[in-house]
Amino acid sequence: MLAIFYNICGYRTGVARQVLLAFLLRHGHRYSGQSYWSAAHKNWIADIKIPHRAQQIAL
């Protein structure tokens, strides 16, 4: 997922991760686990459903 975001936006991986987390926080999604970018965190991101179709596509 980050690789696609990186290719579309031309961001470096670290910046792409920051932009993705900011997007999720703006929409009320806060990860309660211990570490970001672990397998559990990536699964959490994959399971998020956002009601607006365009935003879900962006995610």
Secondary structure, 3 states (H helix, E strand, C coil): CHHHHHHHHCCCHHHHHHHHHHHHHHCCCCCCCCCCCCHHHHHHHHHCCCCCHHHHHHC
